[in-house]
Amino acid sequence: MSDQQKTLPARYYTDPAVFQQELENLFCQMWVCVGRTEQASKHGDFFLCEIAGESIIVTRDGDALRGFYNVCRHRGTRVCREQEGKFAGPIRCPYHGWSYGLDGRLVGAPHMDEGFQREEYPLHSVQIDEWDGFIFLNLAHHSQSLAVQLADLPKKFAPWGLRDLRRYKRIAYDVKANWKLIVLNYNECLHCPLLHPALNRLTDYLSGNNDPPQPTYIGGSMELRDGAETMSLDGRRRREYLPDLNEAQRRQVFYYAIYPNLFLSLHPDYVMAHTLWPEGVDKTRVVCEWYFHSNEMAKPDFNADDAVEFWDTTNREDWGISELAQQGISSRAYVPGPYSPRERLPAAFDQWILKHERGADG
């Protein structure tokens, strides 16, 4: 990769047609992270998510997770209106009462004649899979497995014991910027001394190492400064280390962008996840969640607001600068500018975008 690779032309951030193409070629063809297993851990639990404008029901049917388009097979009405909850019985359409089992089978169709074949009209299913407590959906009819998309990440992240973590807090942000600008911002820290004074006090922005860019993810590590134990308001660690980390991992923070919509930030005592939900060419909803070990959360004096407040401040700094980037790129004066040699991950992400665009065109 040339050190003089330049940023993408403005249309990649401002053209609604490019945005729609990305939704179709990336978000509708890859495994997309939509939540955590604990959101649907018991029979009948459900929640809704939206991918590229499609409303999807995620529910628990016994031991199995299921995903269905939120579309009745009768006349196309949205079946489920609540964002989350528990199905006490069948999934019932509010329009004419067609009802479906948690496995998607049509079990009730009022007013149809005797020759009607119920088995021909199940809810349309969506591919669903799980990795260490994270739920993924794939809208494609034919796709590689989630394991192929994740590549070596399950082994790489095993010491953090993601399956044993539980959500402490969730904050959703509406960012007036293209989703790719948020990915670019997440994958470099040259802006940290100027934009993130609190973060810069805890980690050296030039420290750590990046992994070689991979087909489905990019990421790397940063070192904690002397005297800092974790990423929190004062750098103090108020919780036990995650139990399987080695000495080196206890002194590092790892940041990975897993395409197309999951950021994982791995800390010595917790994990933070962002999921990106593109809502328009210049609008992205970002959901940030903080996860801690279940043993720590069971302690009567457990409190993790120090980590949440630190990252909430940092998040808002990032969203603000991403919005300024969107505004500047939208100017007629914008032309692509050169990446520095220390911006190899953003440059690799741009190349990934171009590769998938060329693949779609071809």
C-alpha positions as CSV (number, residue, x, y, z in Angstrom):
1,M,0.0,0.0,0.0
2,S,1.4,3.4,-1.0
3,D,1.9,5.9,1.8
4,Q,0.3,8.4,-0.5
5,Q,-3.0,6.6,-0.9
6,K,-5.7,9.3,-0.8
7,T,-9.1,9.5,0.9
8,L,-12.2,8.5,-1.0
9,P,-14.1,11.0,-3.3
10,A,-17.0,12.9,-1.8
11,R,-19.7,10.7,-3.4
12,Y,-18.8,7.8,-1.0
13,Y,-20.1,10.0,1.8
14,T,-22.8,12.1,0.1
15,D,-24.4,10.2,-2.7
16,P,-27.6,8.3,-1.7
17,A,-27.1,5.9,-4.6
18,V,-23.7,4.8,-3.2
19,F,-25.2,4.5,0.2
20,Q,-28.0,2.2,-1.0
21,Q,-25.5,0.1,-2.9
22,E,-23.4,-0.3,0.3
23,L,-26.5,-1.4,2.2
24,E,-27.3,-4.0,-0.4
25,N,-23.8,-5.3,-1.0
26,L,-22.5,-5.2,2.6
27,F,-25.2,-5.0,5.2
28,C,-27.5,-7.4,3.2
29,Q,-24.8,-9.8,2.2
30,M,-22.6,-10.1,5.3
31,W,-23.2,-11.3,8.9
32,V,-24.4,-8.2,10.9
33,C,-24.2,-8.0,14.7
34,V,-27.7,-7.2,16.1
35,G,-27.4,-7.8,19.8
36,R,-26.6,-10.1,22.7
37,T,-27.9,-13.6,23.6
38,E,-29.2,-12.3,26.9
39,Q,-31.7,-10.2,25.0
40,A,-33.4,-13.4,23.9
41,S,-32.3,-15.9,26.5
42,K,-35.6,-17.6,27.4
43,H,-38.3,-19.2,25.4
44,G,-40.6,-16.6,23.8
45,D,-38.2,-13.6,24.4
46,F,-37.9,-11.4,21.4
47,F,-36.5,-8.1,20.1
48,L,-36.7,-6.3,16.8
49,C,-33.8,-4.9,14.8
50,E,-33.6,-3.1,11.5
51,I,-31.1,-3.9,8.7
52,A,-31.1,-1.8,5.6
53,G,-34.7,-0.8,6.2
54,E,-35.8,-4.4,6.9
55,S,-37.5,-5.1,10.2
56,I,-36.4,-8.4,11.7
57,I,-37.8,-10.4,14.6
58,V,-35.2,-12.2,16.7
59,T,-36.8,-14.7,19.1
60,R,-36.0,-17.7,21.2
61,D,-37.7,-21.0,20.4
62,G,-36.7,-23.4,23.1
63,D,-32.9,-23.8,22.7
64,A,-32.9,-22.2,19.2
65,L,-32.5,-18.6,18.2
66,R,-34.8,-17.7,15.2
67,G,-34.8,-14.7,12.9
68,F,-37.8,-13.8,10.7
69,Y,-38.8,-10.9,8.5
70,N,-41.5,-8.9,10.4
71,V,-43.9,-9.4,7.5
72,C,-47.2,-11.3,7.6
73,R,-47.7,-13.8,4.8
74,H,-51.3,-12.8,4.4
75,R,-51.2,-9.2,3.2
76,G,-47.8,-8.1,4.2
77,T,-48.5,-6.3,7.4
78,R,-45.8,-5.9,10.1
79,V,-46.6,-8.6,12.6
80,C,-44.7,-7.3,15.6
81,R,-45.0,-3.7,16.9
82,E,-43.2,-3.8,20.2
83,Q,-39.4,-3.3,20.1
84,E,-38.8,-6.1,22.7
85,G,-40.8,-8.4,25.0
86,K,-42.0,-11.9,25.3
87,F,-44.4,-13.9,23.2
88,A,-46.9,-15.5,25.6
89,G,-48.2,-17.6,22.7
90,P,-48.1,-17.5,18.9
91,I,-46.8,-14.5,17.0
92,R,-50.1,-13.0,15.9
93,C,-50.6,-10.4,13.1
94,P,-52.7,-7.5,14.4
95,Y,-54.5,-7.0,11.1
96,H,-56.4,-10.3,10.4
97,G,-55.1,-12.6,13.1
98,W,-52.8,-14.9,11.2
99,S,-50.6,-16.5,13.8
100,Y,-47.2,-18.2,13.7
101,G,-45.3,-20.5,16.0
102,L,-41.9,-19.5,17.3
103,D,-40.4,-21.7,14.6
104,G,-42.2,-19.6,12.0
105,R,-44.8,-22.1,11.0
106,L,-48.3,-20.7,10.2
107,V,-50.6,-22.2,12.8
108,G,-53.7,-20.0,12.4
109,A,-55.3,-18.4,9.3
110,P,-58.9,-17.4,9.9
111,H,-61.4,-17.4,7.1
112,M,-59.3,-19.5,4.7
113,D,-61.1,-22.3,2.9
114,E,-60.5,-26.0,3.5
115,G,-58.0,-26.5,0.7
116,F,-55.7,-23.8,2.1
117,Q,-52.2,-25.2,2.7
118,R,-50.8,-23.6,5.8
119,E,-47.4,-25.2,5.4
120,E,-46.8,-23.1,2.3
121,Y,-46.9,-19.8,4.2
122,P,-44.4,-19.7,7.1
123,L,-42.8,-16.5,8.1
124,H,-39.8,-15.7,5.9
125,S,-36.7,-16.8,7.9
126,V,-33.4,-15.0,8.2
127,Q,-30.0,-16.8,8.8
128,I,-29.0,-16.4,12.4
129,D,-26.0,-17.5,14.4
130,E,-24.2,-16.7,17.6
131,W,-20.6,-16.1,18.7
132,D,-19.7,-15.8,22.4
133,G,-22.9,-14.1,23.3
134,F,-23.2,-11.9,20.2
135,I,-26.1,-12.5,17.8
136,F,-25.6,-12.1,14.1
137,L,-28.0,-12.1,11.2
138,N,-27.5,-12.5,7.5
139,L,-30.1,-11.5,4.9
140,A,-28.4,-13.2,2.0
141,H,-29.9,-16.4,0.6
142,H,-26.5,-17.9,0.2
143,S,-23.5,-16.8,2.2
144,Q,-20.4,-18.0,3.9
145,S,-20.7,-19.1,7.5
146,L,-20.3,-16.7,10.4
147,A,-17.2,-18.7,11.4
148,V,-15.6,-17.9,8.0
149,Q,-16.4,-14.2,8.4
150,L,-15.0,-14.1,11.9
151,A,-11.8,-15.8,10.8
152,D,-9.3,-16.0,13.7
153,L,-11.1,-13.6,16.0
154,P,-12.7,-16.2,18.2
155,K,-9.3,-17.6,19.1
156,K,-7.8,-14.1,19.4
157,F,-10.5,-12.9,21.7
158,A,-10.8,-16.0,23.8
159,P,-8.9,-14.6,26.8
160,W,-11.6,-12.0,27.4
161,G,-14.3,-14.6,27.9
162,L,-16.9,-12.7,26.0
163,R,-19.6,-15.3,26.7
164,D,-19.3,-14.7,30.4
165,L,-19.8,-11.0,30.2
166,R,-23.1,-9.2,30.8
167,R,-24.4,-5.8,29.8
168,Y,-24.2,-3.1,32.3
169,K,-25.4,-0.1,30.3
170,R,-26.5,0.9,26.8
171,I,-26.5,4.3,25.2
172,A,-27.7,5.0,21.7
173,Y,-26.4,8.0,19.7
174,D,-27.7,9.7,16.6
175,V,-24.7,10.9,14.5
176,K,-25.1,13.2,11.5
177,A,-22.4,11.5,9.5
178,N,-21.9,8.7,7.0
179,W,-21.2,5.3,8.7
180,K,-17.8,5.0,7.0
181,L,-16.6,8.2,8.6
182,I,-17.3,6.6,12.0
183,V,-15.3,3.5,11.0
184,L,-12.4,5.7,9.9
185,N,-12.4,7.7,13.1
186,Y,-12.4,4.5,15.2
187,N,-9.4,3.1,13.5
188,E,-6.8,5.7,14.1
189,C,-5.7,7.7,17.1
190,L,-3.6,10.5,15.5
191,H,-6.5,12.8,16.5
192,C,-6.4,11.7,20.1
193,P,-4.1,14.4,21.6
194,L,-6.3,17.2,20.1
195,L,-9.7,15.6,20.5
196,H,-9.5,13.3,23.5
197,P,-7.5,14.8,26.4
198,A,-8.8,12.4,28.9
199,L,-8.0,9.4,26.8
200,N,-4.6,10.7,25.9
201,R,-3.7,10.9,29.6
202,L,-4.2,7.1,29.8
203,T,-2.7,5.7,26.6
204,D,0.1,6.8,24.3
205,Y,-1.5,7.5,20.9
206,L,1.7,6.2,19.1
207,S,1.9,3.0,21.2
208,G,0.8,-0.5,20.4
209,N,0.7,-2.5,17.2
210,N,-1.9,-2.9,14.4
211,D,-2.7,-6.3,12.9
212,P,-2.2,-6.6,9.2
213,P,-5.6,-5.7,7.6
214,Q,-7.8,-8.7,7.1
215,P,-10.7,-9.3,4.6
216,T,-13.3,-9.0,7.3
217,Y,-11.7,-6.9,10.1
218,I,-9.0,-4.4,11.1
219,G,-7.6,-3.6,14.5
220,G,-4.8,-3.5,16.9
221,S,-3.6,-2.5,20.4
222,M,-2.6,0.5,22.5
223,E,-0.5,0.5,25.6
224,L,-1.7,1.9,29.0
225,R,0.6,4.6,30.3
226,D,2.5,4.1,33.6
227,G,0.0,4.6,36.5
228,A,-3.1,3.8,34.4
229,E,-4.8,0.5,35.1
230,T,-7.8,0.8,32.8
231,M,-9.8,3.3,30.7
232,S,-11.9,5.2,33.2
233,L,-12.3,8.7,34.5
234,D,-9.2,8.5,36.6
235,G,-7.5,5.4,35.2
236,R,-8.0,3.4,38.3
237,R,-9.3,-0.1,38.1
238,R,-12.2,-0.8,40.5
239,R,-12.9,-4.3,39.3
240,E,-10.9,-7.5,39.1
241,Y,-9.1,-8.2,35.9
242,L,-11.0,-10.4,33.4
243,P,-9.8,-13.8,34.7
244,D,-8.0,-15.3,31.7
245,L,-5.9,-12.3,30.7
246,N,-2.1,-12.6,30.8
247,E,0.2,-9.9,32.2
248,A,0.7,-8.2,28.8
249,Q,-3.0,-8.1,28.0
250,R,-3.6,-6.4,31.4
251,R,-1.5,-3.5,30.2
252,Q,-3.2,-3.1,26.8
253,V,-6.4,-2.0,25.2
254,F,-7.5,-3.6,21.9
255,Y,-9.7,-2.0,19.3
256,Y,-11.2,-4.0,16.4
257,A,-13.7,-3.1,13.7
258,I,-15.4,-6.3,12.5
259,Y,-17.1,-5.6,9.2
260,P,-19.6,-4.3,8.5
261,N,-21.0,-2.9,11.8
262,L,-19.3,-4.1,15.0
263,F,-16.5,-2.4,17.0
264,L,-15.1,-4.3,19.9
265,S,-12.9,-2.5,22.5
266,L,-11.2,-5.0,24.8
267,H,-10.0,-3.6,28.2
268,P,-8.3,-5.3,31.2
269,D,-11.6,-5.4,33.2
270,Y,-14.4,-4.9,30.7
271,V,-15.4,-4.9,27.0
272,M,-17.2,-2.2,25.1
273,A,-19.1,-2.7,21.9
274,H,-20.4,-0.3,19.3
275,T,-22.9,-1.4,16.6
276,L,-23.5,0.9,13.6
277,W,-26.9,1.3,12.1
278,P,-26.8,3.4,8.9
279,E,-30.0,5.3,8.5
280,G,-29.1,7.6,5.6
281,V,-26.1,8.7,3.6
282,D,-25.4,11.3,6.3
283,K,-27.0,9.7,9.4
284,T,-25.9,6.8,11.5
285,R,-27.4,5.4,14.8
286,V,-24.6,4.1,17.0
287,V,-25.4,1.8,19.9
288,C,-22.7,1.6,22.6
289,E,-22.8,-1.1,25.3
290,W,-20.5,-1.9,28.2
291,Y,-20.0,-5.5,29.4
292,F,-18.5,-6.7,32.6
293,H,-17.9,-10.2,34.1
294,S,-20.9,-11.7,35.7
295,N,-19.0,-12.4,38.9
296,E,-18.1,-8.7,39.3
297,M,-21.7,-7.6,38.5
298,A,-23.0,-10.0,41.2
299,K,-21.1,-8.1,43.9
300,P,-23.3,-5.9,46.0
301,D,-21.1,-2.8,45.6
302,F,-20.6,-3.2,41.9
303,N,-20.6,0.1,39.9
304,A,-19.0,0.8,36.6
305,D,-20.1,4.4,35.9
306,D,-16.5,5.4,35.9
307,A,-15.9,3.5,32.6
308,V,-19.3,4.5,31.1
309,E,-18.8,8.2,31.8
310,F,-15.3,8.1,30.4
311,W,-16.4,6.6,27.1
312,D,-19.6,8.5,26.9
313,T,-17.5,11.7,26.9
314,T,-15.0,10.2,24.4
315,N,-17.9,8.9,22.2
316,R,-19.4,12.4,22.0
317,E,-16.1,13.9,21.0
318,D,-15.8,11.3,18.2
319,W,-19.3,11.9,17.0
320,G,-18.8,15.6,16.9
321,I,-15.7,15.4,14.8
322,S,-17.3,12.9,12.5
323,E,-20.1,15.3,11.9
324,L,-17.6,18.1,11.1
325,A,-15.9,15.7,8.7
326,Q,-19.3,15.1,7.0
327,Q,-19.9,18.8,6.7
328,G,-16.5,19.4,5.2
329,I,-16.6,16.5,2.7
330,S,-20.0,17.8,1.5
331,S,-18.3,21.1,0.4
332,R,-17.6,21.7,-3.3
333,A,-14.0,22.6,-2.1
334,Y,-13.3,19.0,-0.9
335,V,-10.9,16.9,-2.8
336,P,-9.3,13.6,-1.6
337,G,-6.3,14.2,0.6
338,P,-3.3,11.9,1.3
339,Y,-3.2,9.5,4.2
340,S,-0.1,9.4,6.4
341,P,1.9,6.2,6.8
342,R,0.3,5.9,10.3
343,E,-3.2,5.8,8.8
344,R,-2.9,2.4,7.3
345,L,-6.0,1.0,8.9
346,P,-8.3,3.8,7.5
347,A,-6.6,3.4,4.1
348,A,-7.2,-0.4,4.3
349,F,-10.9,0.2,5.1
350,D,-11.2,2.4,2.0
351,Q,-9.7,-0.3,-0.1
352,W,-12.2,-2.8,1.3
353,I,-15.0,-0.5,0.3
354,L,-13.6,-0.1,-3.2
355,K,-13.1,-3.9,-3.6
356,H,-16.7,-4.6,-2.7
357,E,-17.9,-1.9,-5.0
358,R,-15.9,-3.3,-7.9
359,G,-17.2,-6.8,-7.0
360,A,-20.8,-5.6,-7.2
361,D,-20.2,-3.8,-10.5
362,G,-18.5,-6.9,-11.9
